[in-house]
């Protein structure tokens, strides 16, 4: 433990210093009194007028500054996501991504401003030949970092406060960083139209907060965070693009129930049911016959989308303790994309 000697400035109070450090006034006072020594002043409920220095623990500050906004660090999470593609009952592709996020919050009237920092990102891919492409994806995730945002009553990102900073990071990536990535340069030489589309989509995403908010909302950490911070307990609907079939939109009605409420924690479950009436089954069958049946051989069976999320909230603070998600899109027994996601809170 390292003790630092903080010089008291004009206007400082115990309340202001404790808030800046992200600790209680009691802990601040106790630490100073335990470490000030015999020749220094012990303090009580206020700062003595003649006191010049306050003794603080180095590194104890729970504050973080992002985009010139001072946030209080609230929670750190480690996440693991596993994606598998199963064809005719046999896995043909798998990926595992481990991430670590720091969530910070600033109270603004009755609403919250959130800041999410991606602190770590590790992935592994099978088959290994696809690893270069996923390394490019990782670089884009690092551009979508230190995002400062608010959310609306629909559990969507409402505004991205530092959009211009993220846009500058994207421009820097395209103009500079991308030239250091072998896969990017290979694709630029081999399929320039693909890279042109990639850049155009990125320009669109990083210049429009609605577009960027929608992309972030597909990230399961953000997705669950937004749902967990929803103030009401109403059921809701999610709409998204099918992973299996181009230009097919999936509408899923999600019901929210309380699984348990014990002590200082409440566990919720989100269960989604695909609105099959909104899906053009004839179009799906046609696409299946064109895209998958020549490889799988078996005829179309039944299409479904399964959405299950469980998360536990600490009642006192409102922050997540843990969460799991299981999401599957399938043509039953023929072709499936399966996503398993786990989140756990760790010490700051």
C-alpha positions as CSV (number, residue, x, y, z in Angstrom):
1,X,0.0,0.0,0.0
2,X,1.4,3.4,-1.0
3,X,0.3,6.6,0.8
4,X,0.3,9.9,-1.0
5,X,0.3,13.4,0.5
6,X,-2.6,15.4,-1.1
7,X,-2.2,19.2,-1.0
8,X,-5.6,20.7,0.1
9,X,-6.8,23.3,-2.4
10,X,-9.0,26.3,-1.9
11,X,-12.7,25.2,-1.9
12,X,-11.9,21.6,-1.0
13,X,-14.2,19.8,1.5
14,X,-14.2,16.3,2.7
15,X,-17.3,15.7,0.6
16,X,-15.7,16.9,-2.6
17,X,-12.4,15.0,-2.1
18,X,-14.3,11.8,-1.2
19,X,-16.5,12.1,-4.3
20,X,-13.4,12.6,-6.5
21,X,-11.7,9.6,-5.0
22,X,-14.9,7.5,-5.2
23,X,-14.8,6.5,-1.5
24,X,-16.9,7.3,1.5
25,X,-16.1,10.2,3.8
26,X,-15.7,7.8,6.7
27,X,-13.1,5.7,4.8
28,X,-11.3,8.9,3.8
29,X,-11.2,10.2,7.4
30,X,-10.1,6.9,8.8
31,X,-7.3,6.4,6.3
32,X,-5.9,9.9,6.9
33,X,-6.1,9.5,10.7
34,X,-4.4,6.0,10.5
35,X,-1.5,7.3,8.4
36,X,-1.0,10.9,9.3
37,X,1.5,10.1,12.1
38,X,2.0,11.7,15.5
39,X,3.0,15.1,14.1
40,X,0.0,15.7,11.9
41,X,-3.6,16.7,12.5
42,X,-6.3,14.1,13.1
43,X,-9.5,15.2,11.4
44,X,-13.1,14.7,12.3
45,X,-16.3,15.7,10.4
46,X,-14.7,18.6,8.5
47,X,-11.3,19.8,7.3
48,X,-9.5,22.0,9.8
49,X,-8.7,25.5,8.4
50,X,-5.0,25.2,9.1
51,X,-4.6,21.7,7.5
52,X,-2.4,21.7,4.5
53,X,-2.2,18.0,3.5
54,X,-4.5,15.0,3.5
55,X,-3.1,11.5,3.4
56,X,-4.7,9.3,0.7
57,X,-4.1,5.7,-0.5
58,X,-2.5,5.8,-4.0
59,X,-4.6,4.1,-6.6
60,X,-7.8,4.1,-4.5
61,X,-9.6,6.6,-6.7
62,X,-12.6,5.1,-8.3
63,X,-13.0,7.9,-10.8
64,X,-12.2,7.8,-14.5
65,X,-12.3,10.6,-17.2
66,X,-13.5,9.8,-20.7
67,X,-14.2,12.5,-23.3
68,X,-13.8,15.2,-20.6
69,X,-16.6,13.7,-18.5
70,X,-15.7,12.5,-15.0
71,X,-17.3,9.1,-14.3
72,X,-17.2,7.0,-11.2
73,X,-15.9,3.5,-12.0
74,X,-18.7,1.1,-11.0
75,X,-18.0,-2.4,-12.3
76,X,-15.6,-4.6,-14.2
77,X,-16.8,-7.6,-16.2
78,X,-15.2,-10.6,-17.8
79,X,-17.2,-12.1,-20.7
80,X,-16.8,-15.3,-22.7
81,X,-18.6,-15.8,-26.0
82,X,-18.6,-19.1,-28.0
83,X,-20.0,-19.2,-31.5
84,X,-20.6,-22.5,-33.3
85,X,-21.9,-23.4,-36.8
86,X,-23.4,-26.9,-36.9
87,X,-24.1,-28.5,-40.3
88,X,-26.0,-31.8,-40.3
89,X,-25.2,-32.3,-36.7
90,X,-21.4,-31.7,-37.1
91,X,-19.6,-28.5,-36.0
92,X,-17.9,-26.8,-39.0
93,X,-16.8,-23.6,-37.4
94,X,-16.2,-22.4,-33.9
95,X,-14.9,-19.2,-32.3
96,X,-14.2,-18.1,-28.7
97,X,-13.9,-14.5,-27.7
98,X,-12.9,-13.4,-24.2
99,X,-13.4,-9.7,-23.3
100,X,-13.0,-7.5,-20.3
101,X,-15.1,-4.3,-19.9
102,X,-15.0,-1.5,-17.4
103,X,-18.4,0.1,-16.9
104,X,-18.5,3.7,-15.5
105,X,-21.6,5.8,-14.8
106,X,-22.4,9.5,-14.2
107,X,-25.7,10.5,-12.8
108,X,-27.3,13.3,-14.9
109,X,-30.6,14.4,-13.3
110,X,-32.8,11.3,-13.3
111,X,-30.9,9.6,-16.1
112,X,-27.5,7.9,-16.4
113,X,-24.6,8.5,-18.7
114,X,-22.7,5.3,-19.3
115,X,-19.1,4.9,-20.4
116,X,-17.8,1.4,-21.5
117,X,-14.1,0.7,-21.9
118,X,-13.0,-2.5,-23.6
119,X,-9.9,-3.4,-21.6
120,X,-9.1,-6.8,-23.1
121,X,-10.0,-8.8,-26.2
122,X,-8.7,-12.3,-26.9
123,X,-10.1,-14.6,-29.6
124,X,-9.4,-18.1,-31.0
125,X,-10.9,-19.5,-34.3
126,X,-11.4,-22.9,-35.8
127,X,-10.5,-23.4,-38.6
128,X,-7.3,-21.4,-38.0
129,X,-7.3,-20.2,-41.7
130,X,-10.0,-17.7,-40.7
131,X,-8.0,-16.1,-38.0
132,X,-6.7,-13.2,-40.1
133,X,-10.3,-12.1,-40.9
134,X,-11.2,-12.2,-37.2
135,X,-8.1,-10.2,-36.3
136,X,-9.5,-7.4,-38.5
137,X,-12.8,-7.7,-36.6
138,X,-10.8,-7.3,-33.4
139,X,-9.2,-4.1,-34.6
140,X,-12.7,-2.6,-35.4
141,X,-13.9,-3.6,-31.9
142,X,-10.9,-1.6,-30.5
143,X,-12.1,1.4,-32.5
144,X,-15.5,1.0,-30.9
145,X,-14.0,1.7,-27.5
146,X,-14.5,4.2,-24.7
147,X,-18.1,4.7,-25.8
148,X,-20.1,7.3,-23.9
149,X,-23.9,7.0,-24.3
150,X,-27.4,7.2,-22.9
151,X,-30.2,4.8,-23.4
152,X,-34.0,5.2,-24.1
153,X,-37.0,3.5,-22.6
154,X,-36.8,0.8,-25.3
155,X,-33.5,-0.4,-24.0
156,X,-31.7,1.0,-27.0
157,X,-28.7,3.3,-27.2
158,X,-30.3,6.8,-27.5
159,X,-27.3,9.1,-28.0
160,X,-23.6,8.6,-28.3
161,X,-22.0,11.6,-26.7
162,X,-18.5,11.2,-28.0
163,X,-19.4,10.2,-31.6
164,X,-17.0,12.7,-33.1
165,X,-14.1,11.1,-31.2
166,X,-15.1,7.7,-32.3
167,X,-15.4,9.0,-35.9
168,X,-11.8,10.4,-35.7
169,X,-10.6,7.0,-34.4
170,X,-12.2,5.3,-37.4
171,X,-10.6,7.8,-39.8
172,X,-7.2,7.2,-38.2
173,X,-7.7,3.5,-38.5
174,X,-8.6,3.6,-42.2
175,X,-5.9,6.1,-43.1
176,X,-3.1,4.7,-40.9
177,X,-3.6,1.5,-38.8
178,X,-5.2,-0.5,-41.6
179,X,-2.0,-0.3,-43.7
180,X,-0.3,-2.4,-41.0
181,X,-2.8,-5.3,-41.2
182,X,-1.8,-8.0,-43.8
183,X,-5.3,-9.3,-44.3
184,X,-6.6,-5.8,-45.0
185,X,-3.9,-5.2,-47.6
186,X,-4.4,-8.7,-49.1
187,X,-8.2,-8.1,-49.5
188,X,-7.5,-4.6,-50.9
189,X,-5.3,-6.1,-53.6
190,X,-7.5,-9.2,-54.3
191,X,-11.0,-7.8,-53.9
192,X,-10.9,-4.0,-53.8
193,X,-14.7,-3.8,-54.1
194,X,-15.0,-5.7,-50.8
195,X,-12.7,-3.2,-49.1
196,X,-14.6,-0.3,-50.6
197,X,-17.9,-1.6,-49.2
198,X,-16.1,-2.2,-45.8
199,X,-15.0,1.4,-45.7
200,X,-18.4,2.8,-46.9
201,X,-20.2,0.8,-44.2
202,X,-17.7,2.0,-41.6
203,X,-18.1,5.6,-42.7
204,X,-21.8,5.3,-42.3
205,X,-21.6,3.6,-38.9
206,X,-19.2,6.1,-37.3
207,X,-20.9,9.2,-38.7
208,X,-24.4,8.4,-37.4
209,X,-25.2,7.6,-33.7
210,X,-28.3,5.6,-34.6
211,X,-26.2,3.4,-36.9
212,X,-23.4,3.0,-34.4
213,X,-25.9,2.4,-31.6
214,X,-27.5,-0.4,-33.6
215,X,-24.2,-2.1,-34.2
216,X,-23.2,-1.8,-30.5
217,X,-26.6,-3.2,-29.5
218,X,-25.7,-6.4,-31.3
219,X,-22.8,-6.9,-29.0
220,X,-24.1,-9.2,-26.2
221,X,-22.3,-7.2,-23.5
222,X,-24.1,-4.0,-24.5
223,X,-27.3,-5.9,-25.3
224,X,-27.6,-7.3,-21.9
225,X,-26.4,-4.1,-20.2
226,X,-29.1,-2.1,-21.9
227,X,-31.8,-4.6,-21.0
228,X,-30.6,-4.8,-17.4
229,X,-30.8,-1.0,-17.0
230,X,-34.3,-0.9,-18.4
231,X,-36.5,0.9,-15.9
232,X,-39.7,-0.9,-16.6
233,X,-40.5,-4.6,-16.5
234,X,-42.7,-4.6,-19.7
235,X,-42.3,-7.2,-22.4
236,X,-40.7,-6.0,-25.6
237,X,-39.8,-6.9,-29.2
238,X,-36.5,-7.1,-30.8
239,X,-35.9,-6.9,-34.6
240,X,-32.8,-8.1,-36.3
241,X,-31.3,-9.4,-39.5
242,X,-31.2,-13.2,-40.0
243,X,-27.7,-14.7,-39.8
244,X,-28.6,-17.5,-42.2
245,X,-30.6,-15.7,-44.8
246,X,-29.9,-12.3,-46.5
247,X,-32.7,-9.7,-46.4
248,X,-34.8,-11.7,-43.9
249,X,-35.8,-9.8,-40.8
250,X,-36.6,-11.6,-37.6
251,X,-39.1,-10.1,-35.1
252,X,-39.0,-11.7,-31.7
253,X,-41.4,-11.0,-28.8
254,X,-39.5,-11.2,-25.5
255,X,-41.1,-11.8,-22.1
256,X,-39.4,-10.7,-18.9
257,X,-39.9,-12.7,-15.7
258,X,-38.4,-12.7,-12.2
259,X,-36.8,-16.0,-11.5
260,X,-35.8,-15.3,-7.9
261,X,-35.5,-12.4,-5.5
262,X,-33.4,-13.3,-2.5
263,X,-31.4,-11.1,-0.2
264,X,-29.7,-8.3,-2.2
265,X,-30.1,-9.9,-5.6
266,X,-32.8,-10.4,-8.2
267,X,-32.5,-12.7,-11.1
268,X,-34.5,-12.1,-14.4
269,X,-35.1,-14.2,-17.4
270,X,-35.7,-13.0,-20.9
271,X,-37.4,-15.5,-23.2
272,X,-38.0,-14.7,-26.9
273,X,-40.6,-16.2,-29.2
274,X,-40.1,-15.7,-33.0
275,X,-43.1,-14.1,-34.7
276,X,-43.4,-16.6,-37.5
277,X,-46.3,-14.7,-39.1
278,X,-43.9,-11.9,-39.9
279,X,-41.4,-14.2,-41.7
280,X,-41.9,-15.1,-45.4
281,X,-41.4,-18.9,-45.1
282,X,-41.6,-19.4,-48.9
283,X,-38.7,-17.0,-49.3
284,X,-36.7,-18.8,-46.6
285,X,-37.4,-22.2,-48.2
286,X,-36.2,-20.8,-51.6
287,X,-33.0,-19.4,-50.0
288,X,-32.4,-22.6,-48.2
289,X,-32.7,-24.6,-51.4
290,X,-30.2,-22.2,-53.2
291,X,-27.7,-21.8,-50.4
292,X,-27.6,-24.9,-48.2
293,X,-29.4,-27.8,-49.8
294,X,-26.7,-28.4,-52.4
295,X,-24.2,-28.9,-49.6
296,X,-26.3,-30.6,-46.9
297,X,-28.5,-32.5,-49.4
298,X,-31.4,-32.8,-46.9
299,X,-34.6,-30.9,-47.6
300,X,-35.9,-27.9,-45.7
301,X,-37.4,-28.8,-42.3
302,X,-38.4,-26.0,-39.9
303,X,-37.0,-22.6,-39.3
304,X,-36.7,-21.1,-35.8
305,X,-35.0,-18.5,-33.7
306,X,-34.4,-19.2,-29.9
307,X,-33.5,-16.3,-27.5
308,X,-32.8,-16.9,-23.8
309,X,-31.0,-14.5,-21.4
310,X,-30.7,-14.8,-17.6
311,X,-29.1,-12.0,-15.6
312,X,-28.8,-11.2,-11.9
313,X,-28.9,-7.6,-10.5
314,X,-27.6,-6.3,-7.2
315,X,-30.6,-4.6,-5.8
316,X,-28.7,-2.0,-3.8
317,X,-26.7,-0.7,-6.8
318,X,-28.7,-1.8,-9.8
319,X,-25.6,-3.3,-11.4
320,X,-25.3,-6.8,-12.9
321,X,-23.6,-9.5,-11.0
322,X,-23.7,-12.2,-13.7
323,X,-25.5,-13.1,-16.9
324,X,-25.8,-15.9,-19.4
325,X,-27.2,-15.9,-22.9
326,X,-28.2,-18.7,-25.3
327,X,-29.2,-17.7,-28.9
328,X,-29.8,-20.1,-31.7
329,X,-31.0,-19.6,-35.3
330,X,-31.7,-22.9,-37.1
331,X,-33.1,-24.9,-39.9
332,X,-33.8,-27.8,-37.6
333,X,-31.3,-30.7,-37.9
334,X,-29.7,-29.1,-41.0
335,X,-28.0,-25.8,-40.2
336,X,-27.6,-24.0,-36.9
337,X,-25.7,-21.0,-35.6
338,X,-25.4,-21.2,-31.8
339,X,-24.1,-18.5,-29.5
340,X,-23.4,-19.1,-25.8
341,X,-22.4,-16.1,-23.7
342,X,-21.3,-15.7,-20.0
343,X,-20.7,-12.6,-18.0
344,X,-19.4,-12.2,-14.5
345,X,-18.5,-9.3,-12.4
346,X,-15.0,-9.1,-11.0
347,X,-13.2,-6.8,-8.5
348,X,-12.2,-3.3,-9.6
